[in-house]
Amino acid sequence: MADPRFRAGARVRVRDLPVRGHVRTPGYVRGRPGWVEACHGRFPDPEQRAYGRDGLPAEPLYLVRFRQIDLWPGYGGAPADSLALDIFERWLEAVSPGPAEATHG
């Protein structure tokens, strides 16, 4: 079994996968950048289990944090405001931090 692909601090973007049915990754984070805070370990895929499948092989599940200003156009709160979600590895892709994203706020 391979090690988790991402480590704490890694910059990631949520993939905008064309999926239908039961999906645990909210639409409002798809295509948005964030960073990995932690890997919780490996777990069966709940999206498959919802349809009576076993959800195997187990997949790394990450705690990913997003800046609110990256999620909501016109967000009027503090720049450091954030939201954290658990997201499975297949939904994530690595990104290089840009000049404005070099810190997490």
C-alpha positions as CSV (number, residue, x, y, z in Angstrom):
1,M,0.0,0.0,0.0
2,A,1.5,3.4,-1.1
3,D,2.0,6.2,1.4
4,P,-0.5,9.1,1.3
5,R,0.4,11.5,-1.5
6,F,0.1,14.7,0.5
7,R,1.7,15.8,3.7
8,A,0.7,18.6,6.1
9,G,1.2,22.0,4.6
10,A,0.9,20.8,1.0
11,R,-1.0,23.1,-1.3
12,V,-3.8,21.4,-3.1
13,R,-6.8,22.1,-5.4
14,V,-10.0,20.2,-5.2
15,R,-10.7,18.5,-8.5
16,D,-14.0,19.3,-10.2
17,L,-14.9,15.7,-11.1
18,P,-18.0,15.1,-13.3
19,V,-19.8,12.8,-10.8
20,R,-23.4,12.1,-10.2
21,G,-25.3,10.7,-7.2
22,H,-24.0,10.5,-3.7
23,V,-20.9,12.7,-3.4
24,R,-19.2,13.7,-0.1
25,T,-17.2,16.6,-1.6
26,P,-19.3,19.8,-1.7
27,G,-19.6,21.7,-5.0
28,Y,-18.5,25.0,-3.4
29,V,-14.9,23.7,-2.9
30,R,-14.5,22.0,-6.3
31,G,-11.8,23.9,-8.3
32,R,-10.7,25.8,-5.2
33,P,-7.3,25.9,-3.6
34,G,-6.5,24.9,0.0
35,W,-3.9,23.2,2.1
36,V,-3.6,19.9,3.9
37,E,-3.6,20.1,7.6
38,A,-3.4,16.4,8.3
39,C,-4.0,12.9,7.0
40,H,-6.5,11.0,9.1
41,G,-5.5,7.6,7.6
42,R,-7.1,5.3,5.1
43,F,-10.9,4.7,5.0
44,P,-13.3,2.9,2.6
45,D,-15.0,5.2,0.1
46,P,-18.4,6.3,1.5
47,E,-19.5,7.4,-2.0
48,Q,-19.3,3.7,-3.1
49,R,-20.6,2.3,0.2
50,A,-23.8,4.4,-0.3
51,Y,-24.6,2.1,-3.2
52,G,-23.9,-1.1,-1.3
53,R,-20.3,-1.6,-2.5
54,D,-17.4,-2.3,-0.1
55,G,-15.6,1.0,-0.9
56,L,-12.3,-0.7,-1.2
57,P,-9.4,-0.2,-1.5
58,A,-9.3,2.2,1.4
59,E,-8.1,5.7,0.5
60,P,-6.3,8.4,2.4
61,L,-8.6,11.0,3.9
62,Y,-7.3,14.5,4.5
63,L,-8.3,17.5,6.6
64,V,-8.1,20.3,4.1
65,R,-8.4,24.0,5.0
66,F,-9.7,26.7,2.7
67,R,-9.6,30.5,3.0
68,Q,-13.1,31.8,2.9
69,I,-12.1,34.5,0.4
70,D,-11.1,31.7,-2.0
71,L,-14.6,30.0,-1.6
72,W,-17.1,32.9,-1.7
73,P,-17.0,35.7,-4.3
74,G,-17.2,39.1,-2.4
75,Y,-16.5,37.5,1.0
76,G,-16.5,40.4,3.5
77,G,-15.0,38.7,6.5
78,A,-11.5,38.7,7.8
79,P,-8.8,37.5,5.3
80,A,-7.7,34.8,7.8
81,D,-11.3,33.3,8.1
82,S,-11.2,29.6,7.0
83,L,-13.1,26.5,6.6
84,A,-11.8,22.9,7.1
85,L,-13.3,19.8,5.4
86,D,-12.4,16.1,5.2
87,I,-11.6,15.2,1.6
88,F,-10.5,11.9,0.0
89,E,-7.2,11.8,-1.9
90,R,-8.8,11.2,-5.4
91,W,-10.4,14.6,-5.2
92,L,-7.1,16.4,-4.6
93,E,-4.4,17.6,-7.0
94,A,-1.1,19.3,-6.1
95,V,-0.6,23.0,-6.8
96,S,2.3,25.3,-6.5
97,P,1.7,28.3,-4.3
98,G,1.5,31.6,-6.1
99,P,2.8,34.8,-4.6
100,A,-0.5,35.7,-2.9
101,E,-0.9,32.1,-1.7
102,A,2.5,31.5,-0.2
103,T,1.1,31.8,3.4
104,H,-2.1,30.4,4.8
105,G,-3.2,33.7,6.3
